[in-house]
Structures are given as structure tokens and as C-alpha cells.
Amino acid sequence: MIRIGICDDNSVMLNNLKNVISSVFAAYTSDFETATFDSGAMLINSHKQKPFHVIFLDIDMPEITGFDVAKTLRDEFSNCFIIFVSSHSELIYESMDFQPFHFIKKNSDEPLSSSADRIVKKLMKHMKQNEKVILEDDISGRHAVYIHNIIYLESDKHYVKYYIKNFTEPVKMRENISDCEKKYSYYDFVRIHKRYIINLKYLSFFDNTNNEIRLGIINKKLAMSRNYKKDVDEKYTLYLRSII
């Protein structure tokens, strides 16, 4: 179930957002619910009781602004997707400090329904990585890990090492790298070498000359086998087209 929070202090706009967002999501899934709020404080309180997966958030609100709400969510390491909604386009760059998924302009020439549909289409692509997997080894114990936090996998004899965002050491699972390739291909992971599978989300540079890739978040270079080169190139191109 995708939980969607919508917050705007203007009741007319709030109702319009709810109708449009509900209609757009219904085109992709029936497994969602929406909740509306006319204040940031009410949204935060509800989110703490039962977290939202997606939040559409007006920026210009009295007392607690949309930026205040976003800061609270980020400070508490919330994994929700934030889409800011505002008539002030000059705030787009300032909003980037809070790592929003997107920005909807209220007074845009593009109809609200078109903006929402375009953004939700991208969102649904990203959200499949918002599932969790259970990883466990003898050293670090058991972890419920979001798939989007897995940077890459490395084969190590009869084991697979999971390199995870904000983990100091990899989690070592007794698995077969080929089985992992099948398991994670749906989530935009691609095999680049007989030893490596990467999350395309973190691929920052594709070096055709030296047959290697770079994972920007950890500034790590990995060798890319010629046997996988064409497949990596094609899947990365499709991935970029799906999120832009």
C-alpha cells in the first residue's frame, strides 16, 4: 500500500491536488491511499504515527513552512519521496537542499494533471527500489535494507558482498552471484563483470575506453567486462530515459 500525504493551507488547492493526484495514481495502481492536511504540524504528527511513502508539500505555509517540514523529515532520516508544490518558481533551487524528488509549479502553463502524471510516472519507476530485503551475516548481524541503498554486489567465492550506503563494511551473504543477477534485475541492477552487479542509480560514469564504470557516491571504479559492455550500455540508456 502506497501512503500519500498531501499538504496545502489553501483548502481549494488542497482538494484540487487530492483529486488530481488520486486520479493519476489510479492509472498506475489501485494499491494506494491519500490523506490531506492543511498544516505542516498535522502532517508531521501523522507521518510519525504511520509514515507516508510520498508527500506532496506546499512550501509557502504559515507557522510551519514546507521547508520546515522537509527539514524535520530529513533530520529524522525519513525515506519518503517529497514533491514540493509552489507558485514561487524562484524557490526551486533553494528546495534542492532538502533533496526533493520533484517540484510542481502551481502557476505553470502546464496543467496540474499533466505535471502530476509526468512526475508520478517517474516516481513509480523509483519506488520499486523502496522495498526492503533482509540481509544477515555473522559479523554485522541482521539488517532490513532498502534496495535503493544497495550500491553494488561483489562475488567472493561462495558468498556475495553487499556494499550498502552508510555501512562501513559490506554484508556478506552465502549466495550465488547469478541468482542475485536474476533477483535484482527488476530493480535496475545490472551485471558489469563476472564478479560485480551494480545499482544503476549510482552509476556516474561509463568509461568505454578503459572498460570500467565509476560509482559516484563512493567514488569507486569497477572493471567492466567486454562481454557485459553492450548490455550495460543499453540498460543504462533505458534507465536514464525512464527517470529524466
HELIX and SHEET records of a PDB file:
HELIX    1   1 SER A   11  ALA A   26  1                                  16    
HELIX    2   2 GLY A   40  GLN A   49  1                                  10    
HELIX    3   3 GLY A   66  ASP A   75  1                                  10    
HELIX    4   4 SER A   89  LEU A   91  5                                   3    
HELIX    5   5 ILE A   92  SER A   95  1                                   4    
HELIX    6   6 MET A   96  PHE A   98  5                                   3    
HELIX    7   7 LEU A  112  MET A  127  1                                  16    
HELIX    8   8 LYS A  128  ASN A  130  5                                   3    
HELIX    9   9 ILE A  147  ASN A  149  5                                   3    
HELIX   10  10 ILE A  177  TYR A  184  1                                   8    
HELIX   11  11 SER A  185  TYR A  187  5                                   3    
HELIX   12  12 LEU A  200  TYR A  202  5                                   3    
HELIX   13  13 GLY A  216  ILE A  218  5                                   3    
HELIX   14  14 ARG A  226  ILE A  243  1                                  18    
SHEET    1   A 5 PHE A  32  PHE A  37  0                                        
SHEET    2   A 5 ILE A   2  CYS A   7  1                                        
SHEET    3   A 5 VAL A  54  ASP A  58  1                                        
SHEET    4   A 5 PHE A  81  SER A  86  1                                        
SHEET    5   A 5 HIS A 102  LYS A 105  1                                        
SHEET    1   B 2 LYS A 132  ASP A 137  0                                        
SHEET    2   B 2 GLY A 141  TYR A 146 -1                                        
SHEET    1   C 5 VAL A 171  MET A 173  0                                        
SHEET    2   C 5 TYR A 159  ILE A 164 -1                                        
SHEET    3   C 5 ILE A 150  ASP A 156 -1                                        
SHEET    4   C 5 TYR A 196  ASN A 199 -1                                        
SHEET    5   C 5 PHE A 189  ARG A 191 -1                                        
SHEET    1   D 3 LEU A 203  ASP A 207  0                                        
SHEET    2   D 3 GLU A 212  LEU A 215 -1                                        
SHEET    3   D 3 LYS A 220  ALA A 223 -1                                        
END                                                                             
